Structures are given as C-alpha cells and as structure tokens.
C-alpha cells in the first residue's frame, strides 16, 4: 500500500504546478499574442472491473493551450499584423522554428522581416520574407497574407500561416511556442489584419477564480497531511507505552 502522505504530497505538487500555470496567464494579460493555458485533472489509467482507483496516485494534472482569439487593437502600423482563426505565424531560429500569434514585426537593415525577438518570419515555401526599403512606405498586406509592393502592383511574398494541434503546442516564453508538427493552413481558415495586434486571450476573472480554488485545495491537502502525520505520531507513542 502506498504511503498516504506521499500520495497527498504528489497531489499538492500537481496543484502547485497548476497554480503556476494559471498565474502565468494573469502575469501575461498584457502580452501581445499570448495564448493562455488551461489545466484539468484526470486519471492516469482507465477504470476497470478488476480494481478501483480510490488511490489518489492515479490522479494527474494536464494543461492545454487555449485557442480562442484575443481582442484586437488598432495600431495603424504597417508592420503590425493580427491573425483571426486558429493559425500561427512561423519564425525560424537556430534550432528550427517557433510559432507565434504576436505580429509586431520589424525589418532589419538587410530587409528581413523579423519578430520582436529577432527571429526570421517565414513566408511562402518556408523561406524568409525580404522587403526592400522602397516598398516599406507603400507596403500593403491583404487578409490572406499576400505582401504587395510598390503601387500595389507586385506580390513580394505571402506570410506563412500554419496549424498546430493544441495538445502539441508548448509555451517557450515571450508569446513564442513550439510544436512537433505543423501544416500549412488553408486560406479560408484564417484572416490577417494589417495595422492591428491581437491581445492576450487570458480571461482574468476565470483565472482569478481558478487561483482561489487551487489555493484553497492546496491548503486543504496540507491540513490532511498534518492530520495524518499527527495520527501517526499518536499511534507510535501509544505503541511505545
């Protein structure tokens, strides 16, 4: 039989991890493109007719990325882009690629379109997007991500938008995320808005309630550990008499 104190300690650690996740949501309420994480508890193994799962060691806490859109704000800046739908922008780094909803981009001296963190934004066929200085003043990007150059006559590139399964997405910080597999999303599944940014999709009221629930549950579990520990002490003292 597993030690109940160890079982309770495992659950307390799971609840602390869940509390950390939800607290991250509230800390990033003003982070552009941030995707909040939800948490839920489940059993590690399915129920069967041969055994019961009253042992709380079977309990585990999982998290997932919330794919709901955040609100949009107008910036009227030519290199700000907001996505509608479940797609992601793609940016390359030395280890491969990351995905993001933060469309606050910039152009470096060589004309490469970059994220705030200096990662290269990818376009058609996964190639870097290069914008000539002469095209910046008249830069137009339509709602499918096609980048139009001088006088709107030339299509320079198309911003790459991909889909990733929410259970495969992992937060990497600074509104950047990783996914083991992505696919190019169909153009009718998203829209890009130039001159706008998507705000965090964190729901402050819900997360504050969740924080209180988790904090109270942790306190209850700690009291249960103390109570059981006191019972053990009493039993040991009785045996010693």
C-alpha positions in Angstrom: 0.0 0.0 0.0 1.3 3.4 -0.9 2.0 5.8 1.9 -1.0 8.3 2.0 1.4 11.2 2.9 3.4 10.5 -0.3 0.2 10.4 -2.3 -1.1 13.6 -0.9 2.3 15.2 -1.4 2.2 14.3 -5.1 -1.2 15.9 -5.5 0.0 19.0 -3.7 2.9 19.3 -6.2 0.5 18.9 -9.1 -1.7 21.6 -7.7 1.3 23.9 -7.2 2.2 23.3 -10.9 -1.3 24.1 -11.9 -1.3 27.3 -9.8 2.0 28.3 -11.5 0.4 27.8 -15.0 -2.7 29.8 -14.2 -0.6 32.6 -12.5 1.4 32.8 -15.8 -1.8 33.6 -17.5 -2.6 36.6 -15.3 1.0 37.8 -15.5 0.8 37.9 -19.3 -2.6 39.5 -19.6 -1.0 42.5 -21.4 1.4 40.4 -23.6 0.6 40.7 -27.3 -0.2 37.3 -28.9 -0.1 35.4 -25.6 -2.2 32.2 -25.5 -3.4 31.2 -22.1 -3.1 27.7 -20.7 -5.9 25.8 -19.1 -5.5 23.0 -16.6 -7.6 20.0 -15.7 -7.3 16.8 -13.7 -7.8 13.2 -14.9 -6.9 9.6 -14.0 -3.7 8.2 -15.3 -5.3 4.9 -16.1 -8.9 4.0 -17.2 -11.3 2.4 -14.7 -11.6 -1.4 -14.9 -13.8 -4.1 -13.3 -10.7 -5.7 -11.7 -9.6 -2.8 -9.5 -10.7 0.5 -8.1 -8.8 3.8 -8.3 -9.5 5.2 -4.9 -5.7 5.7 -4.6 -5.1 9.3 -5.5 -1.8 8.4 -7.0 -3.7 7.7 -10.2 -4.6 11.4 -10.5 -2.7 13.6 -12.8 -3.0 17.3 -13.9 -2.7 18.2 -17.6 -2.5 21.5 -19.4 -3.6 22.7 -22.8 -3.3 25.9 -24.9 -6.4 27.9 -25.2 -7.0 28.5 -29.0 -9.7 31.2 -28.6 -8.9 34.5 -30.3 -7.9 37.5 -28.2 -9.2 41.0 -28.7 -7.8 43.2 -31.4 -6.4 46.7 -31.1 -5.7 49.2 -33.9 -2.1 50.4 -34.3 -2.1 51.7 -37.8 1.4 50.5 -38.1 2.3 48.8 -41.5 4.3 46.0 -39.9 1.7 45.0 -37.2 -0.4 42.0 -38.1 -3.2 40.2 -36.2 -4.5 36.7 -37.1 -8.1 35.6 -36.9 -8.7 31.9 -36.7 -6.6 29.1 -35.3 -3.5 29.7 -37.4 0.0 30.8 -36.3 2.8 32.8 -37.8 6.1 30.9 -38.2 9.5 32.2 -37.3 12.9 30.4 -37.7 15.7 30.2 -35.1 18.9 28.3 -34.9 17.1 25.1 -33.7 14.4 25.1 -36.3 11.2 27.1 -36.0 8.7 28.5 -33.5 5.1 29.7 -33.9 3.6 32.8 -32.6 0.4 35.0 -32.6 2.5 38.1 -31.9 2.5 40.0 -35.2 4.5 43.0 -34.0 7.2 42.7 -36.7 10.1 44.8 -37.9 12.5 44.9 -40.8 16.3 44.8 -40.3 18.9 46.6 -42.4 19.1 43.7 -44.9 15.3 43.8 -45.4 14.4 40.6 -43.5 11.1 40.6 -41.7 11.7 39.8 -38.0 9.7 39.2 -34.8 10.3 41.3 -31.7 12.8 38.7 -30.6 14.8 38.9 -33.8 13.6 35.7 -35.3 13.1 35.5 -39.1 9.4 35.5 -40.1 8.8 32.8 -42.8 6.8 33.2 -45.9 5.8 31.1 -48.9 7.5 27.7 -49.0 9.1 28.4 -45.6 11.5 31.0 -47.0 12.5 34.2 -45.2 10.4 37.3 -46.2 12.6 40.1 -47.5 11.1 43.6 -48.0 13.0 46.3 -49.9 13.3 49.7 -48.3 11.5 51.3 -51.2 8.4 49.1 -50.6 8.1 50.0 -46.9 6.2 53.3 -47.3 3.5 51.7 -49.5 3.5 48.2 -48.0 0.1 46.5 -48.2 -0.7 43.1 -46.9 -4.1 41.6 -47.7 -6.2 39.4 -45.5 -4.6 36.2 -46.9 -1.1 37.5 -46.1 0.0 38.4 -49.6 2.5 41.2 -49.4 2.1 43.8 -52.2 5.0 46.0 -53.1 5.3 49.4 -54.7 2.0 50.8 -56.1 0.3 47.5 -55.1 1.3 46.0 -58.5 3.8 43.4 -57.3 3.3 40.5 -54.9 6.5 40.1 -53.0 5.7 37.1 -50.9 3.0 35.6 -48.7 3.1 35.4 -44.9 3.1 31.7 -43.9 0.3 30.6 -41.6 0.2 27.1 -40.1 -2.0 25.0 -38.0 -0.8 23.1 -34.9 -2.8 20.8 -32.6 -3.4 22.5 -29.2 -2.2 19.4 -27.3 1.1 19.5 -29.2 1.9 23.2 -28.5 4.3 24.1 -25.8 4.9 27.6 -24.5 8.5 28.8 -24.8 8.1 32.3 -23.4 7.7 35.8 -24.9 4.5 34.7 -26.7 6.6 32.1 -28.7 5.5 28.5 -28.9 6.9 25.2 -30.2 5.1 22.3 -31.9 6.5 19.0 -33.1 4.2 19.0 -36.2 2.5 21.8 -38.2 0.8 22.0 -41.5 0.1 24.9 -43.8 -3.4 26.1 -43.2 -6.0 26.6 -45.9 -6.5 30.3 -46.8 -10.2 30.1 -46.0 -9.4 29.2 -42.4 -7.8 32.5 -41.4 -7.6 36.2 -42.0 -4.7 38.6 -41.5 -5.3 42.2 -40.4 -2.6 44.8 -41.2 -2.3 47.6 -38.7 -3.7 45.6 -35.8 -2.4 43.4 -33.0 -4.0 40.6 -31.1 -4.1 40.9 -27.3 -3.7 38.1 -24.8 -6.7 35.8 -24.7 -6.4 35.4 -20.9 -9.7 35.6 -19.1 -8.8 37.4 -15.9 -12.0 36.7 -14.0 -11.9 33.0 -14.7 -8.2 32.7 -13.9 -8.6 34.6 -10.6 -11.4 32.2 -9.5 -9.2 29.2 -10.5 -6.3 30.6 -8.5 -8.5 30.9 -5.4 -9.8 27.3 -6.0 -6.3 25.9 -6.3 -5.0 27.8 -3.3 -7.9 26.5 -1.1 -7.4 23.0 -2.3 -3.7 23.1 -1.6 -4.5 24.4 1.9 -6.9 21.5 2.5 -4.4 18.9 1.3 -1.7 20.4 3.6 -4.2 20.1 6.5 -4.9 16.5 5.6 -1.1 15.7 5.6 -0.7 17.4 9.0 -3.7 15.5 10.4 -2.5 12.1 9.2 1.0 12.9 10.4 -0.4 13.7 13.9 -2.3 10.4 13.9 0.9 8.5 13.0 2.7 10.3 15.9 -0.1 9.4 18.3 -0.1 5.7 17.2 3.7 5.4 17.5 3.5 7.0 21.0 0.8 4.6 22.1 2.9 1.6 20.8 5.8 2.9 22.9 3.9 2.8 26.1 
